[in-house]
Amino acid sequence: MPSLTSRPLPSGDSSLCILRTSAIGDVTHVVPLVRTLQATSPSTRLTWLVGKLERKLVGDLPGVEFVTFDKGKGREALRDVRQALAGRRFDALLHMQVALRSNLLSLSVKADRRIGYDKARSKDLHGLFVNERIAARSGEHVLDAMASFIEPLGLKQTEVRWDIPVSADDQAWAAAQLPGDAPTLLVSPMSSHTVRNWRVERYAALIDHAMARGMRVAMVGGPSEPERALADAILAQVKGAPLDLTGKDTLKRFMALLARTAMILTPDSGPMHMANAAGVKVLGLHAASNPHRSGPYLDRRWCVDKYDAASRKFLGKPASEIPWGTKIEKPGVMDLVEVDEMVDRFEACAEFLHLPL
């Protein structure tokens, strides 16, 4: 279907439903859109269908009603959402997720206008579940693509703001882990796509360099067995003794840790985008994914970008000749990121921040 001419929501009391359940990074990208809607259309009631885990990060945003979709419950999760929204109708649905499960979930939302992705970014029959599309564009960061969902409503995102709430208790916990004002590097080594992870010995080498320069280093990560195993493998190879907070923080505690942090070392992952939202400088590891599409939105100067090299090596052509958003998740792809390159970005970032190393 063609994109329709933009038209505003009804004046006065109107309602809007946002469907973006996962993942952590993508949900983080939606927050500026919510802030824009609150600023430009303050009378619009906002409801957000969000995943169970993701709600722990954004579920206390003021002025937003949250409805949880717990995918672990299977069909029962769909039933729960249907019951929560029974008898309600929205002026518009922003259908911001294209997976088949999300398309089926969208049937629980009764809305006059159902705004979805353009054809190029649609899949799993997404077009059957929407009646309007965002403009077809290529070369956009994911956050900008999500921001474009309000353009059919006659709105434009001109400011990117997060201000994700963090409680006093979480701030106190973070202060107890990272007391004082020592310059701190967080290391979040695992992505949900394990092929994006750097080699253990390379993480250890960068940690050793940072600690030799006087940086306080803390390992962070979730409580899963793979994350614990990766952290243990790195800790076994480092010369010093970085703090080990793996499995001890929550999403909100992690946000509180970020407020006491200068830099974070991480592959393309949810923590990368949470750090970006907190204004922390990201030492990003990129080869499997394009940092211009999915890297830290605010500042990519401190990332090592080997995406083009990966495209040439594994796909036989430069990145400029492959579809935007292509993931090069091949075994060994992250080996293209050398330790010396990451050390260079660390040193440049430290100088930029005037850290007393």
N, C-alpha and C positions, 0 to 999 in steps of 0.2 A: 504494500500500500504506500502511497506517497506521504511525505511529511505534510502535516496540516498547518495552516497559518496559525501562528501563535495567538492565543486569546487568554485573557486572565480568568482566574477563578471568579465565581460570583461575588459581587461586592457584599460586604458585611460578613455574617457568619458563614464560613465555608469549612470543608473538611478535606484532608489529604492523607492518603495512606502511602507509606514508603515500604517497599519490599526489598530488603537487602539483608539476608540472614547471616552471611559469612563472606569471607573469612576475616580474621582480625584486621589485617591491613586494609582490606576493602571497606570494612565497616568504619575504620578510622577515616577513610576518604569521604565518607558520607557526612560526617559531622559538620564540615564547613557548609555543606548544602543546607543542613538543618538550621545552622546559625543564620544563613542568608535568608531563608524563609521566615524565620522569626523576626528578622530586622525589616524585611520588605513587605511581608504580609502578616502582620502581627495578629490579625483577627482569625487567621486560619488555624483550625484545630489539627494537630499533627499526631498521627499514629504510625508507629514503626514496627513492622514484623521483623524480628531479629532472632538470631540463634541463641541458644541457652548460654553457651560460653561467652559469646560476644556481648550479651546483655550485661555481663559482669563488668565490662569496661565502660559501656555507654549508657547503661540503664538508668542512671541517675541524672541524665541531662534534664534540666528544668524545662517545663512546658511541653513535654513530649509524653504521650501515652505509649507504653511498650507492650507488645503482645509477643510472647515467647514461642518460638518454633524449636522444639527439641527433637532433632532428627533421629536421635537414638531411640525414640519411641515408635519409629516406623509409622504405620498407618494411623496409630493413635494420636500422633503429633498433628496430623492433618485434621483429625476430628476435634482436637482441642482448640485449634485456631478457628475452625468453623463455628464452634460453640461460642468462643469469645467474641466473634464478630456477627453472630446471628442477629438478624433484624436491622442491621445497619447498612447504610449506603453512603459512599464517599463521592465527593465531586470529582476526584481524580485519584488514580493509582499510579505511582511511579514504580514501574516493574523493572528493577535494576539488576536482576539476576536471570541468567539465561538457561541454567541447568533444568533438565526435565522435571526434577522434583520441585523446583521453584515455580516452574510453569503450572504444575498441578496445584501447588499451594496458592497461586494467584486466583484460582477459582473460588477460594474462600472469601475473596474481597469483591464485594459488589460496588462497582464504580461506573459512572457515566463515561468518564474518559480513562483509557488505559494506555499509558505512555510507556513505550518500550524502546529497545535498541533498533538502530537502522539495520537493513538487511545484511550488510557485510559483517556485523558483529552479532548477528542472531544465530542460534543453533537450537537443536532439540525442539523444533516446531514453535519457537518463541513467537513468531508472527501470528499464530493462531490465537494467542492469548492477549493481544494488544489491538488497539484500534487507532493509535497514533505512534509515530516514531520520532526519535531525536534525529538531528541532522547527521548525515553521513560525513564523517571526517576521519582522516588518518593522521598519524604522527602526534596524537595527543597523549599526554600523561593520563593514567587511569583516573586520577582525581578530577581532571578537567572534563573527561568524558562523563563522569557522574554529575558534575556541576551542570552539564548541558541539559539534564533532565528537567530543569525548571524553565528552560527557554520556551517550550511550547505553552507555558503559562504566562508568557510575556515578561519574565524576570531574567535577570542576569547576575551571575556571581562575580562580583568585582573585588571582594575581599575574602581572604582565606583565614579563618579563625577557628580554633578548636576549643580551648578553655575547658578541657575535660575535667570534671570535678574530682578532687582527691580529698579524702577525709583527714581530719586532724590525727586520728589514730594511725592511718597509713603513713602520714608524714612523720609521726613520732617513731614508728617502726623503722623507717628509712634512716632517720637521724641516728638511731641506735646502731644500725649496721655500718653507716658511713658518717661517723662523727667528725666534727670540725669542717674545715674548708680545703682539705688536701685535694689537689687536682686528681680527678678520678676517671679511669677508663673502665667502662663496662664491656664485657665480652659475652655476647649472646651467640654461641657458635652454631646453633641448629636451625635450619629451615624445615618447614613441613615437607618440602621436596628435598630429600636427602642428597640428591645429586648436586644441589647448589652449595653444599657444605664444603669448606676448605679442608685441606689435609691437617691432621692432628699436629704434626710436627711444625707446620707453618703457623698455626694458631700459637703454639708454644713459643716459637721464635719471636713473634710480634709481642707477646706478653713479656718475654724476657727483656726485649728492647725497651719497652715502656717502663718496666720496673727499674731497669738500670738507669733510666733517665729521671727516676724519682717519682714516677706516676703511681698512685694507688690503683690497683687493678682488682676488679671483682668479677667473678664468673656468675652468670645468671642463666636461668632456663627453667623449664617446667619440671613437674615431678615424674614424667614418664621414664620408663626404663631406658629407651634409646638416648634420651637427653642426659640421664645420669651416667650412662656408659661413656658417652662422648666427653662429658666433663671430666670423668675420672681418667680417661686416656690422655687428655690434655694436661691435667694436673700431674700426671706421672712423668711428663716430659719437661715441665718447666723447671728452671733452676731455683727460682724464688718460691714464695708462698702467697699467691694471690688469695683474696677472700673467696670463699666458695658459698655462694647463696643459691646454688642450683636447687630447685624444688622447694625453696623457702618463701619465695614471694608469690603474690597473686598479681593479677593484671593491675589492680589499683596500687598495690605496693610497688610494682615495677614502675608505674608512673611517678610514684613518690621518690624512688631511687633516681630516676632520670633528673629530677629537679636538683639533685646533688651531684650531678655528673657533667663532665666537660665533653666527653666523647664516648661513642660506642662502636665496637667492631662487630660486624654482623653481615651475613649474607642477605640476599633478598628474602625478607621474612616479615611477619607481623611486628616483632620488636623494632625493626627498622622504621616502620611507619609510625609506631607509637613514639619513638624517639624523635622523629621529625616533627610530630605534633607538639612535642614538649620543647622544641627548639634546640635539641641537642645535636651537635655535629656528628655526622655518621661517616665512619670509615667503612664504606660499603664494598662488598666483594661481588663483582658482577662479571659473569661470562655466560652463564646459562640464560640470563634474562637481560633485556635492554633497560639500562638505568634511566633512559629518557622517557620510557613508558611506565616503569614500575619502581624506579629508584626513589630516594628521599626527595619529596616534592620541593622543599624550600631551598635546598643547597646540596648540589651534587659534586662540589669541587673536591671533596675529600674521598671520593669513591675511586676505585680502580676499575676502569671500563675495558674489558677484553671481549665485549660482545661481538665486535666486528671480526676480531681474530678468531673467535669461536665459529662464526658463520663461515669464514673462509676455510677453516680447517675441517669442520664437520659437515658443511653443506656445499662446499665448493664454490661459493660466491660471496661477495661482500654483503654486509648487513643491509645496504641500501637497495639490494635486489631481492630481498626476501619480504614476505608479508609483514606488516607492522604487527608487533606483538608475538611473533614467533618465539617459542621457547626452545632453546638448544640444550635440552636436558640429556646430555650424553655422558656416559662414564668417562671421567678424566677431564671434563671440560673446565673444572675449576683449577686444574693444574696450570692453566694459562696465567693465573694471577700469581706473580712472584712475590716472595717475601720482601725483597728490596723495594718493589713498587709500593707495597703497603707501608713500609717504614718511611718512605718518602712522603706519603700522604699524611702519616702520623706527625712527622716533623713539621710539615707545612701548616697543618691545622694547629699544632701547639704554638707555633710562631704567631699565627693569625690571632689566636686567643690570648696571646701574651702570658702563657703559663710559665710559672717560675720553676722550670725544670733544671 
